[in-house]
Amino acid sequence: MSPSDRAGCSGPAGRSGPAGRSSTTGPPTPAGRAGPDVRRRRRLLTRARTVKGFMPDDEGEALFEAARQAGARASGAATFVEIGAWCGKSSVYLGAAAEETGAVLFSVDHHHGSEENQPGWEHHDRTLVDPRTGRIDTLPFWRRTVEEAGLGAVVVGVVGDSPTVASRWGGPLDLCFIDGGHGEAPAWADLRGWSPKVAVGGLLAIHDVFPEPADGGRPPYELYLAALRSGEFTEDSACGSLRVLRRVRPPRRPVPGGGGGAAGSDAP
């Protein structure tokens, strides 16, 4: 049973639509921006469903809707960041919203996979191993996904270690999607490095949030709780294992709790 079978979609970015699918209606297009190309949107969402990855369709559409609203509400051209791209499934969902609203998505990933993607683990995929190095390398697959979707103008790949990139990132974010390494150290490094960069009114989305330990790993759920307990975020919507939070106060202090240290982030 997938997470989306256990929990429906709720909230502004995850309203239920026909047949239980996320609604793709929302705030009107801001003045001065062209309206959405509905056919183009449908093609991109359909393509996203076919990309190798682990995000259920309803969660992907809820992510698209959250990003679309974040882009539509921005006073200027919005900036999105995703941590962990795998082969580009979430990049297409977010890229579709970026294209529609005039935003740009920066996709941060070292593309060598996280712990659960390595040989001997449940989510290892031998087809993603570079025979020259013997290591997972999802970058060629990600690049092909973005190119075939025609999103190269609005999706920028940033190949590197998430905490390193975060330490040099200076601008505010309208949306940050955390779906990197799910181990304690990399997950907390992502939250500490990126959540303070979300602007007031902007969105922080976290994937694989499972309240029940039997359903999945604990770090993403602990990140979600820490963000709420900080008083800086409130929950905006939920769909399956996707949680979307809205920043309501500026960051005041480092994020407490959890593991530490720099680590790569690249979970599907």
N, C-alpha and C positions, 0 to 999 in steps of 0.2 A: 504494500500500500504506500503510495507516495504521500509526501507531506500535504500536498494540495487536497488529497482525499480526506485528511483529518481536520483541516481548517479551511474555511472559505475566505473570501475577500471582503474587506470592510474598510470604510474610511474614504476620504476624498480621492485618494490615488488608487483605490482598489474597489470601487463600487461594482457590485455584481451587475452584469448585463445579461442579455438573452443566453439561455442554455448554460448559465453559471459562469460565463466568460466575463473578464474584466471589461467595464465600459471604457470606450475611448472618446467619450465626450467630456467636456470640462469647461474651463474658463474660455471666453472668446479670444480670438486672435487679437493681440494688441494693435492699435492704430498704426498704420505705416508698414505693417508686415502682411505679406500675402497669406491668404487662407491656405489650409492644408490641401495637398494633393491626395485625395482619399485613395485613389488607385495605387499611387506610389506607396502610401502607408501600408495598404493591404499586402502589397508585394513584399515589402521589407519584413513585415511581421510573419508572413508565410515563410520567407527565406530563413528567418531567425529560428523557426521551429525545426528546421532541417539540419542546423549546424550541430556538430558533435559537442556534447555538453550534458549537464545534469539539471538544468533549470526547467521545471515543468512549464507548460505553455501559459497557464493562468498567472503564474508568478512573473514570467517574462513580460506579459502584457501589462501587469500591474506596475512593473519597473518602468516600462515605456511610458505609462500614463503619469507616473510620478515625475519622470524627467520632463515630459511634455509640459506638465503644469509648472515645474520649476523654470523651464525656459520661457514659458509664456508670461510668467509673473516678474521676470527679471527686468530691471529698468533699462538695461542695455543688452549687449550680446552676452549670453550666459556662458559660464564655464562649468563643465562636468568633469569629474575624475572617477575612473573605476580602478579598483585595486584587485588584480586577478582577472585575467581575460580568457585563459585556456585557449580554445580554438576560435573564439570570437562570437559565441552565441549572445552573451550580454552586450557585447560591443555593437551588434546590429540593433538590438532593442534600444539601447541608449543612443546609438548613432541615428536611428530613425527619428527619435525625439529631437536630437540636436539639429538635424537637417530641417525639420519642420519649424523650428523656432529660432533659427539663426544662431544656435549655440555651437560650441566646439567641445568634443569629448577627448580627453587625454587618457589613454589606456595604459596603465602601469603594470608591468609584468616582466619577470626575468625569463619566463617561458621554459623553465626547466622542471616545472611541477613541484608541488609540495609533498610532504611526507607520505600522504595517502596515495599519491600517484606513482610512487617508486616501485621497483620490482619486488614482488612478494606481498604487496598490499592490495586491498580489494579493488581500488580504482586504477590500477596500472593498465595501460593500454600499449601493447607492444608496437602497434602501428604508428605511434608517435615518437618512437625511439630513432634517433639519428644513428645509422649503422656505422658512420665514421667515428663517432665519439662514444657510442654506447649509452648516451644520455637522452632523456626526453627533451625534445625541442619542438614546442608548439608554435614557434614564431612563423615558420612557413605556412602553416595551416591558418593561423590568425590573419596573416597578410592576404592569403588567397580569399578568405571569407570577406574581408573588408573590400577588397578589389572587386570581387564578383557582385557584391551588394551595391557597388557604385558610391561608397561612402568615404572615399579617400580625402575629399575636401573638408570633411567635418570630423573625422576620426584620426587622431594622431597617436601613433604607437610610441611609448616611452619604455625602452627596454632597460631594465635595471632593478636593483634592490629597492623595495618600497620605502623602508625607513631612510635610505640615502636620498632618494628623490624627494621625500617629504621634507627633509632637513634643509633642502635648497629651494623649496617651493615658497613663493612669496605672496601670491595673489589669493583673494577670497574665492570660495567655491559656492556655486548655486546648488550643486548636488554632488555628493560623494557617495559612491557605492563600494562597500567593503565586502569582498568575496575572495580574499586571499588565502594564505595558509591558515588552516583551522587548528593548528597546534597552539598551545598557550602562548608561547613567546611571540611567534609571528602575528597572531591575532591581536594581542595587546599592543604590539609595536605599531600595527596599522591604526588602531584607535587613537593611540597617543600621538601618532605623527600626523594624522589627517583630520580628525574630528575638530580640532581647534581652528582649522582653516575654513570650515563651513560658516558662511555669513549668516547673520541674524535673518531669519525668514527662509533660509536655505534648508535643504533636505539632506539627511544622513540616512542612507539605506544600508541594511545589514542582511546578508543572506545566510541561510541554514541556521536560523534561530529555532531551536527545539526546546520547549519548556520541559518535555519529558525526556530524561536521560536515555531511555531505551530507543528513542527515535534518532539520536545523533549526538555528536560531540558537544561538550559544554561551552567552550570558549565563545562562540558567537552569541549564545544566549547570555553569558556573563557580560559581554560587551554591551549588549542591548540594555541589560539592567543597570550597568554602570552609567550609561549615557542618560537614562531616565532619572537615576538617583542624583545625578549632578545638579539637577534643577535647570540645566541649560537646554534640555530637549523635552518635547512632549511627543507622544505617539500621534502620527498623522494618519497612518493606514497600516493594514496587515493583509497579507495574502499567503496562505500556506506557511512556508518558513521564511518569507520575506517580511521584514519590518521596516517601515519608513517613518523616520522621526523628523521633526521640524525644530530648528534652533530658535529658541525664544529669548535667550540671554547670551551676552558675549561670554567667551571662555574666561574663567577666573583663575584656574589653577591646573596643574598637570592632572591627567586622569589617574585616579587611584586604583590600586588592586592589580591582580594578575601578574603574569610573567613579564620579563623585560628583555632587553638586548636586541640588537639588530638581527633581522632574519628575512629571508626572501618571502615573497607572497605570490602564490600562483596556484590557487585552487580552482577547480572548474566551477 
